Amino acid sequence: MSEEKLPQAVDTSAVPSTPSVPEASGVDLARVALRAAKEQAKAKGAAAQQKKQARRGGGLRSGARADGRDPMALGAAINRLITERGWETPAAVGGVMGRWPQIVGEDLAKHCVPLKFDDEPDARVLTVQCDSTAWATQLRLLAPKLVARLNEDLGHGTVRVIKVVGPGGPRRGYGPLRAPGSVGPGDTYG
């Protein structure tokens, strides 16, 4: 603000003065100038290199050092894709589905199969189907230990609940020999 723009009634001696910023010394100014010159030279050199390669007809080429255009191994590319998309949990649970016999044991794996995983943050439910009601009961008793083992393998809180589903029975047929009030094969297959 200049003195000319202030009204006549305002006393300028009462206005606090702004603290003065210390001026940069010669060494600091030299550092700033050197840094700016280096960045400018680097940009100019990169532009000249691109222009030179474009004249040769090859476009941009990768040099001796690694950059973003270099090919990468398939495993590294897949890991990068999984991380970028946020698919860590679904990929880990998919690995559990493939390693089910090693995780739960051979006996249990023969009779119980994982069906699906609900990966919503509120649910995190692994649904497992058993081939008989006896194995379903056994799995319900082992569920807390199995959840602990899965979370140890996948990371804490990945699986919260194991939902055990009994065997699917044969299709219920409605025919002339049906007794009133019976539930049919649901009595046996739960």
C-alpha positions in Angstrom: 0.0 0.0 0.0 1.4 3.4 -0.9 1.0 6.5 1.2 -1.1 8.2 -1.5 -4.0 5.7 -1.2 -4.5 6.0 2.5 -7.2 8.3 3.7 -6.1 11.5 5.5 -7.7 10.4 8.9 -5.6 7.3 9.3 -2.4 7.7 11.2 0.3 5.6 9.5 2.6 5.6 12.5 0.1 3.3 14.3 0.2 0.7 11.5 2.7 -2.1 12.5 5.5 -2.6 10.0 5.9 -6.0 8.4 9.0 -7.9 9.5 11.7 -7.7 7.0 12.7 -10.9 5.2 16.4 -11.4 5.3 17.9 -11.1 1.9 19.6 -14.1 0.3 23.4 -13.9 0.5 25.6 -14.2 -2.5 26.2 -17.9 -1.9 22.5 -18.7 -1.7 21.8 -16.8 -4.9 24.6 -18.7 -6.6 23.1 -22.0 -5.5 19.7 -21.0 -6.8 21.1 -19.9 -10.1 23.2 -23.0 -10.5 20.2 -25.3 -9.8 18.0 -23.4 -12.4 20.8 -23.6 -15.0 21.2 -27.4 -14.4 17.4 -28.0 -14.8 17.3 -25.9 -17.9 20.3 -27.7 -19.5 18.8 -31.1 -18.6 15.5 -30.2 -20.3 17.3 -28.8 -23.3 19.5 -31.9 -23.6 16.5 -34.2 -23.3 14.6 -32.3 -26.0 17.7 -32.4 -28.3 18.1 -36.2 -27.8 14.4 -36.8 -28.7 14.7 -34.6 -31.8 17.9 -36.5 -32.8 16.2 -39.9 -32.4 13.1 -38.7 -34.3 15.3 -37.6 -37.2 16.9 -41.1 -37.4 13.4 -42.5 -37.9 13.4 -44.8 -34.8 11.3 -42.7 -32.5 12.1 -43.0 -28.8 14.5 -45.8 -27.9 15.5 -47.3 -24.6 19.1 -46.7 -23.6 21.5 -48.6 -21.4 19.6 -47.6 -18.2 16.2 -49.0 -17.2 13.2 -46.7 -17.8 9.5 -47.1 -18.0 9.6 -48.4 -21.6 11.6 -51.5 -20.8 9.9 -54.9 -20.9 9.4 -56.6 -17.5 9.0 -60.2 -16.4 5.4 -61.6 -16.5 5.3 -62.1 -12.7 6.5 -58.6 -12.0 3.8 -57.2 -14.4 1.1 -59.2 -12.7 2.2 -58.2 -9.2 2.2 -54.6 -10.4 -1.3 -54.9 -11.9 -2.7 -56.5 -8.7 -1.2 -53.8 -6.5 -2.4 -50.9 -8.8 -5.9 -52.3 -9.0 -6.2 -53.2 -5.3 -6.8 -56.9 -5.9 -4.5 -58.1 -3.1 -7.3 -59.7 -1.0 -9.2 -61.4 -3.8 -5.9 -62.7 -5.2 -4.9 -64.1 -1.8 -8.3 -65.7 -1.3 -8.1 -67.2 -4.8 -4.8 -68.7 -3.7 -6.5 -70.2 -0.7 -9.1 -71.9 -2.9 -6.2 -73.5 -4.9 -4.3 -74.6 -1.7 -7.4 -75.7 0.2 -6.0 -79.3 1.0 -2.7 -77.9 2.4 -4.5 -75.4 4.6 -7.3 -77.6 6.1 -5.8 -81.1 5.7 -6.4 -83.9 3.3 -9.3 -85.5 5.2 -11.4 -82.3 5.6 -10.6 -81.3 2.0 -12.0 -84.5 0.6 -15.4 -83.7 2.1 -15.5 -79.9 2.2 -15.0 -77.4 -0.7 -14.8 -73.6 -0.6 -17.5 -72.1 -2.8 -17.1 -68.3 -2.6 -15.7 -65.4 -0.6 -17.6 -62.3 0.1 -14.9 -59.6 0.3 -17.1 -56.7 1.4 -15.4 -55.0 4.4 -18.5 -55.6 6.6 -18.8 -59.3 5.8 -15.6 -61.1 4.8 -17.4 -64.5 4.7 -16.0 -67.7 3.3 -18.7 -70.1 2.2 -17.8 -73.8 2.4 -20.0 -76.7 1.2 -19.7 -80.2 2.8 -20.8 -83.4 1.2 -22.7 -84.6 4.3 -24.4 -83.1 7.4 -21.9 -84.9 9.6 -18.9 -83.2 7.9 -20.8 -79.9 8.0 -21.2 -80.3 11.8 -17.5 -81.1 12.1 -16.5 -78.1 10.1 -18.8 -75.8 12.2 -16.9 -77.0 15.3 -13.5 -76.4 13.6 -14.5 -73.0 12.2 -12.8 -70.7 14.8 -9.5 -72.6 14.4 -9.8 -72.5 10.6 -10.5 -68.7 10.6 -7.4 -68.2 12.8 -5.3 -70.3 10.4 -6.7 -68.5 7.3 -6.0 -65.1 8.8 -2.5 -66.2 9.8 -1.9 -67.1 6.1 -3.7 -64.2 4.5 -3.4 -61.4 6.9 -5.3 -60.4 10.0 -9.0 -59.8 9.4 -9.2 -61.2 5.9 -11.7 -63.8 6.9 -14.1 -63.1 9.7 -16.7 -65.9 9.4 -16.9 -69.3 7.8 -20.4 -70.1 6.6 -20.9 -73.9 6.4 -23.5 -75.2 3.9 -24.7 -78.7 4.0 -25.1 -80.9 0.9 -27.6 -80.1 -1.8 -30.2 -82.8 -1.9 -31.9 -84.2 -4.9 -34.6 -82.0 -6.6 -37.9 -82.1 -4.8 -40.5 -83.6 -7.1 -44.1 -83.0 -6.5 -46.1 -86.0 -7.6 -49.1 -88.2 -6.7 -47.2 -90.2 -4.1 -46.3 -87.2 -1.9 -47.5 -87.3 1.7 -49.2 -84.1 2.9 -46.9 -82.1 5.3 -43.7 -83.9 4.5 -40.5 -82.0 3.5 -39.2 -84.8 1.5 -35.5 -85.4 1.1 -34.9 -82.2 3.1 -35.2 -84.3 6.2 -32.0 -86.2 5.3 -30.0 -83.5 3.5 -30.6 -80.6 6.0 
